[in-house]
């Protein structure tokens, strides 16, 4: 196995959980970040589902790419598959990313499976806030996940008005 890149667009940006030798801002074309996945494990339960991000078709997404050395490849893949494929709502794919240096690279990406029962699609701000607030899963409160993701998106210099509006409403609810 050769060195490879992993593209993070949500919690992988701030909590990758795997060994990597390089971290770079990167852009993936053909997909956008979306709060479109119903979470029944990590940020919710079957009784009280939450919402998590997915890469959905169309547009582009700025995130973080992590370079994994070949020696760590198998263990990193095993870790990511256990983390991302727990309910198979994500599809493991490869996509072309543009690194902040201008170079292009192939990266491992996890995209939303629109045919899966957990795919929530495009939601209104009200629906998203209602689903997120109060949901808690094995990785903690859903509100923390959305706020952390929004904060990291902002540190990358990205303006996502819909996500910013959802996050502001969540912050008001949890005060």
DABEL-V990147 format. One record per backbone hydrogen bond with DSSP energy under -1.0 kcal/mol. NH is the residue of the N-H (numbers start at 1). CO is the residue of the C=O. Records with the same first field share a line. If there is no record, write none. Layout:
NH: CO ; CO
This chain:
4: 68
6: 66
7: 108
8: 64
13: 10
15: 11
21: 67
24: 65
26: 63
27: 98
28: 61
30: 59
32: 56
34: 54
36: 34
37: 52
38: 118
39: 50
45: 48
50: 39
52: 37
54: 34
56: 32
58: 30
61: 28
63: 26
64: 8
65: 24
66: 6
67: 22
68: 4
72: 69
73: 70
76: 72
77: 73
78: 74
79: 75
80: 76
81: 77
82: 78
83: 79
84: 80
85: 81
91: 111
93: 109
95: 107
97: 105
98: 27
99: 103
100: 25
102: 99
105: 97
107: 95
108: 5
109: 93
111: 91
112: 55
113: 89
116: 113
119: 116
120: 36
128: 124
129: 125
130: 126
131: 127
132: 128
133: 129
135: 132
137: 140
138: 41
139: 42
140: 137
142: 135
145: 141
146: 142
147: 143
148: 144
149: 145
150: 146
151: 147
152: 148
153: 149
154: 150
155: 151
156: 152
157: 154
158: 153
164: 160
165: 161
166: 162
167: 163
168: 164
169: 165
170: 166
171: 167
172: 168
173: 169
174: 170
